[in-house]
Amino acid sequence: MSGKNCIDRIKELEGEVAGVREDLLDLRQQTNIRCSQVQERDTKIYELQANNHDLREALEGMDKISISPYDVIKARKALSSTPAESLQAHDDEVIEKCAKAVTIYGEQGEYIANAIRALKGK
């Protein structure tokens, strides 16, 4: 290999290394973003679990005061669900509200509403 060919090859490899470095930087940034998202999610889960614990303690205290049995049963049912189930139930309520909002647009609205409702439970 001649000196000129070696220099050309070195320049070519330097360009490839620069490209790999850019890709690595992008991957590091994506990883940092995902780590932040996971930390935020974990914090939210912890907060929900703490809130659920507080609600359970409050429910235990409700037995000592005058509350209708229906309300106690309803509260116990709500507290027996996991945070994920509670969040999914809330998401499903929002999805249904959105689906109902588009039904005013006639046949196309119904089509869109059905597509929106298909998101329930996901």
GUBA-574205 format. One record per residue: residue in one letter; x, y, z of N, C-alpha, C in turn. Coordinates in steps of 0.001 Angstrom, whole numbers, plus 500000, padded with zeros to 6 digits. Atoms other than C-alpha are relative to their C-alpha. Example, Ala and Ser with C-alpha at 12.3 -4.5 7.8 and 13.67 -1.06 7.14 Angstrom:
! residues 2
A500890498810500000512300495500507800500900501200500000;S499180498810499940513670498940507140499230501090500730;
END
This chain:
! residues 122
M500851498829500000500000500000500000500899501237500000;S499173498803500108501442503352499014499649500980501119;G500210498998498965501765506314501335498704500763499807;K501243499271500295498905508133499577498785499146500353;N501105500908499673496642505085499918499818499864501516;C500069500095498534497500504821503615499347501251500589;I500580498742499503496663508483504182498508500048499695;D501415500026500370493376508098502306499221499042500905;R500670500992499149492543504999504313499854500519501426;I500060499422498656493366506774507586498887501042500073;K501063498986500029491078509686506618498622499343499972;E501267500741500085488337507228505729499632499421501367;L500255500581498678488688505466509082499697501074501035;E500283498890499086488765508786510946498558500474499830;G501392499623500258485462509685509261499037498992500610;E500850501037499414483963506356510326499989500103501517;V499915499850498540485198506862513899499165501193500452;A500803498819499649483629510328513960498513499663499948;G501406500408500101480333508815512802499581499119501161;V500295500880498869480489506140515481499912500808501289;R500049499139498802481223508795518114498675500756500066;E501294499308500040478137510753517019498869499054500388;D501020500999499659476033507606517188500033499677501489;L499847500297498578477415506854520651499447501134500847;L500529498844499273476607510380521819498474499999499967;D501459500078500113473046510019520504499433498914500915;L500461501104499148472668506682522282500093500362501477;R499864499567498601473970508173525526498895500970500376;Q501071499045499730471474511021525271498653499283500132;Q501244500768499923468633508589524593499928499207501295;T499952500758498753469742506466527541499724500912501186;N500239499050498912469810509514529817498533500395500069;I501424499647500036466310510484528697499172498854500557;R500764501157499523465013506953529288500198499787501490;C499745500138498562466682506804532700499174501019500789;S500810498969499341464986510067533636498531499611500010;Q501401500427500072461646508706532458499718498881500986;V500173501108499057462118505543534506499996500530501429;Q499969499427498655463034507578537586498711500735500320;E501270499299499798459953509764537137498874499011500235;R501032501024499844457775506667536723500106499334501361;D499808500646498703459295505027539796499559500915501141;T500429499035498985458721508199541807498476500054500069;K501468499959500046455092508318540669499404498735500622;I500490501263499424454594504645541556500130500041501516;Y499794499901498559456074505244544992498959500919500637;E500993499061499477453783508248545499498618499358500033;L501299500661500035450748506217544447499894498925501075;Q500024501025498963451687503372546768499869500634501379;A500093499305498721452168505806549637498587500542500205;N501363499488499911448819507409548871499019498869500285;N500867501155499785447158503998548703500106499540501451;H499796500395498602448685503149552101499244500952500932;D500717499015499175447328506381553576498491499793499917;L501432500225500167443894505653552123499545498747500753;R500339501213499245443923502154553627499899500298501493;E500049499640498581444729503589557036498754500819500307;A501199499190499795441934506131556644498754499122499988;L501151500895500079439517503378555672499844499206501290;E500082500723498736440392501432558808499378500885501076;G500584499069499040439482504543560806498536500269499728;M501403499747500354436175504850558937499059499045500717;D500843500969499302434884501746560708499539500546501343;K500309499470498675434851503786563917498993501143499954;I500968498913500114432597506534562556498803499525499189;S501246500398500652429141506474561046500056500285498495;I499977499913501459429393505776557303499156498850499478;S500859501048500538427018503828555129500827498784499583;P499277501217500413428013500212554480500349500021498511;Y499719499921501435427785500911550731501289500770499742;D498790499197500188430457503626550979501244499250500461;V498861500774499505432708501346553030500366498920498986;I499739501044500995432332498531550464500651500603498763;K499445499327501177433009500933547604501453500414500255;A498634499576499670436106502304549358500932498795500087;R499164501202499902437413498813550153500312499435498608;K499776500491501359436960497791546519501046500855499291;A499044499097500638438857500857545322501404499777500543;L498686500177499395441669500240547763500592498616499753;S499466501350500240441954496556546942500637499884498621;S499395500044501331442934497356543367501440500486500070;T498614499558500061446565497824542436500053501393499378;P499891498686500648447829501254541361499827499909498484;A500129500147501459448063499974537783498540499839499607;E501425500178500290444428498864537886499248501307500179;S500656498712499759443365502193539359500289500977498861;L499636499103501097445279504104536697499320499579498705;Q500653500475501217443852501895533943498524500366500010;A501409499623499896440321502508535223499832501493499689;H500060498564500286440992506253535142500218500260498512;D499741499839501431442470506014531632498772499611499183;D501190500456500727439408504073530479498867501028500084;E501024498952499857437122506804531858500292501166499052;V499611498900500885439068509475529956499764499610498544;I500208500486501366438982507368526783498515500047499649;E501443499997500261435205506996527087499481501429499821;K500410498600500150434770510757527562500395500530498618;C499539499565501324436826511381524423499142499378498903;A500816500691500999434834508796522485498612500647499909;K501322499368500004431541510398523536500045501387499366;A499886498638500525432824513832522546499963500040498478;V499958499975501464433314512849518893498737499425499361;T501213500588500584429946511120518462499074501049499398;I500853498944500564428392514483517605500230500178498501;Y499673499851501413429979514183514160499392498896499142;G500749500962500800427519511571512965500705498679499803;E499464501323500303428593508384511266501528499959500119;Q498538499954499885432245509428511026500423500105501462;G499723499871498567432164510417514676499883498666500715;E500161501330499396430885506964515620501182499107499649;Y498851500788500442433664505374513585501236500375500831;I498860499520499215436250507527515368499838499595501465;A500261500373498602434606506860518755500333498531500239;N499685501424499851434894503110518194501510499767499988;A498538500128500036438575503505517318500604500464501323;I499527499504498711439093505521520484499722498973501104;R500367500989498980437250502939522586500887498751499930;A499108501155500150439545500247521190501289500171500794;L498800499740499203442313501892523223499834499584501456;K500230500387498611440704500825526498500782498735500346;G499283501170499515442748498402528524501400499851499453;K498639500102500588445971499117526631500969500836500783;
END
